[in-house]
Amino acid sequence: MNIEALEREHGEQVVEHLSQALHMPVVTPDEMSATAPQLGDRHESPLQELEARELGGAIEHAIARLRPEYRTCILLRHVEGHSYEDIARILDLPLGTVKTYIHRARNELRGYLEDRRE
């Protein structure tokens, strides 16, 4: 999920709060694109690059379908790499709630992506 989507969904204050809570600057979509690794950098065939893009798009779409609280927890855990304890502290939630949200998010993602399994 990018900054623009967060702003649309939750308002600018939430994005600013998350940025401050994570001690990270807000990164614009242009800045993200400029620093993103290029698929061609991995020496993949054009077919592999296309498959990787399609899978990435499917994963992004599946994450976007999650409830906001699940999405926030799963992004903090798997994209930002925070521990369960850090997520609980950042979001001011009980540790058990964070674990439950991440478990449920993973199950929902698994269901959304089931047709992509080979």
N, C-alpha and C positions, 0 to 999 in steps of 0.2 A: 504494500500500500504506500502511495507516495504522499507528500505533504499536501498537495492540492486536494486529494481525496479526503484526507483527515480534516482539512479545513472545511470542506463542504459538509461532511458528515457531523462534525463535532464543534465546529467553530474555531476561530483563530486562537482563542484563549487556551483551548485544550492542547493544541499543537505546541504553543509556547510553554505551557505547563509541563508537558512531556519532555520537551527539549531541556528545560531547566532541571527536571527531576532526574533525567538521564545524564546530566552534565555534558550535553552534546549540543553543538550549534544546529540550528534548523538548516537543512540542506535543500536547496531548490532542485526541481527536476533537471534543470540544465546542468547543475553541478554534479548530480548523480550520473547523468549520461557521460559527462566528460571524464569521470573517474571509473566508470564501469569497465570491467574486462571485456574485450571483444571476443566473440565466439571463435573467430578464426585464429586466435592466439593459441588455441589448444591443438592445432594441427588436425582438425576433424575434416571429414569429407563433407561436401555440400549437403548430402542426405543426413548425416549425423548432426550438422548444424541446424538444419530444418527441424529435425526431431527434437533437439534440445530446446529450440525456441518454442515449439508447440507444447512440449511438456512444461516449460517455464510458464507459458501463458495459461495452461490448464491449472497449474498450481496457484498462480496469482488469482485466477477466477474463483477457484475453490476457497481460498483464504478470504476473498471478498464476500463470499456467501455466508461466512460464519457470523454468529452473533457478535456484536462489538466487544463484549467482555472476553469472549473466547479468542477473537482475533487479536486483541491487544496482548493477551497472555502468550499466545503461540508465537507472535512476532517478537516479543521480548525474549522468549526462551530460545527460539530457533534461528532468528535473524540477528538479534543483538547479542545472544549468547549469555544472558543473565541466568543466575541460579534461581531456583524456586524461591529461596529466601529473599533474594534481591527483588524479585517481582512482587512478592507480598509486601515488601517495604515500599517500593515505588508506587504501587497502586493502593496501598493502605488496606489490604485485604488479609484475612487469615490465611496461613500457609495451606491449610486443608482445602480452602476454596480455590486457591491458585492451582493446586494439584488436580482438583476435580475439573476445573475449566480446561486445563491443558489436556487431560485425559479425554474429555468430551470432544474437544476441538480435533484431536487426532482421530478419534472415531468418525467424526463427521467428514473430515478430510479424506479418510480412507474410503468412505462411502461415495463421496463425490468423484474420487479418482479411480474407482474400481474398474471402470471400462478401459482405463489406460494401462492396466497390468498386462504384461506379455506372458 
